């Protein structure tokens, strides 16, 4: 079939396979982060802008430090080995 028969030309109107792969990996990474309880800085920023516009958000470094402190206490993560 050709374009007159309703078929699109290659790459026309569809994202590239690399773009689809990045999008799928991003969704999977977000799901894994939610499952294991890892922090999501972008979600934090969206929440912060919506709920606390009068305060400036934490930097990524401070955000992760705060998360680790909340998750493991003030001593940070500990290892048995």
C-alpha positions as semicolon CSV with decimal commas, in nm:
position;residue;x (nm);y (nm);z (nm)
1;X;0,000;0,000;0,000
2;X;0,115;0,355;-0,053
3;X;0,033;0,684;0,117
4;X;-0,273;0,741;-0,098
5;X;-0,418;0,421;0,044
6;X;-0,407;0,556;0,400
7;X;-0,064;0,434;0,508
8;X;0,173;0,678;0,673
9;X;0,523;0,735;0,552
10;X;0,795;0,597;0,778
11;X;0,836;0,821;1,083
12;X;0,536;1,037;0,997
13;X;0,316;1,106;1,299
14;X;0,479;0,846;1,523
15;X;0,761;0,878;1,773
16;X;1,086;0,701;1,696
17;X;1,154;0,362;1,851
18;X;1,424;0,527;2,068
19;X;1,164;0,777;2,194
20;X;0,918;0,500;2,273
21;X;1,190;0,303;2,451
22;X;1,287;0,604;2,666
23;X;0,923;0,665;2,754
24;X;0,866;0,300;2,851
25;X;1,185;0,294;3,058
26;X;1,079;0,613;3,233
27;X;0,741;0,463;3,323
28;X;0,905;0,142;3,446
29;X;1,161;0,333;3,653
30;X;0,882;0,539;3,810
31;X;0,690;0,221;3,895
32;X;0,997;0,058;4,051
33;X;1,065;0,371;4,255
34;X;0,709;0,364;4,388
35;X;0,732;-0,006;4,472
36;X;1,056;0,024;4,669
37;X;0,967;0,362;4,819
38;X;1,246;0,560;4,653
39;X;1,193;0,936;4,633
40;X;1,078;1,105;4,315
41;X;1,215;1,460;4,299
42;X;0,997;1,565;4,003
43;X;0,682;1,456;4,187
44;X;0,805;1,646;4,495
45;X;0,852;1,962;4,286
46;X;0,503;1,935;4,138
47;X;0,353;1,888;4,485
48;X;0,560;2,171;4,630
49;X;0,453;2,420;4,362
50;X;0,088;2,323;4,403
51;X;0,074;2,312;4,784
52;X;0,354;2,536;4,912
53;X;0,411;2,815;4,659
54;X;0,524;3,059;4,929
55;X;0,832;2,850;5,016
56;X;1,127;2,766;4,797
57;X;1,174;2,392;4,724
58;X;1,468;2,188;4,846
59;X;1,757;2,126;4,609
60;X;1,781;1,769;4,475
61;X;2,072;1,699;4,711
62;X;1,885;1,832;5,016
63;X;1,568;1,648;4,911
64;X;1,746;1,311;4,897
65;X;1,927;1,383;5,225
66;X;1,590;1,460;5,386
67;X;1,446;1,139;5,245
68;X;1,737;0,932;5,380
69;X;1,704;1,096;5,720
70;X;1,331;1,021;5,724
71;X;1,380;0,665;5,599
72;X;1,675;0,560;5,814
73;X;1,695;0,812;6,097
74;X;1,964;1,070;6,153
75;X;2,245;0,813;6,123
76;X;2,176;0,743;5,757
77;X;2,153;0,397;5,605
78;X;2,336;0,120;5,781
79;X;2,474;-0,203;5,643
80;X;2,527;-0,533;5,810
81;X;2,826;-0,626;5,593
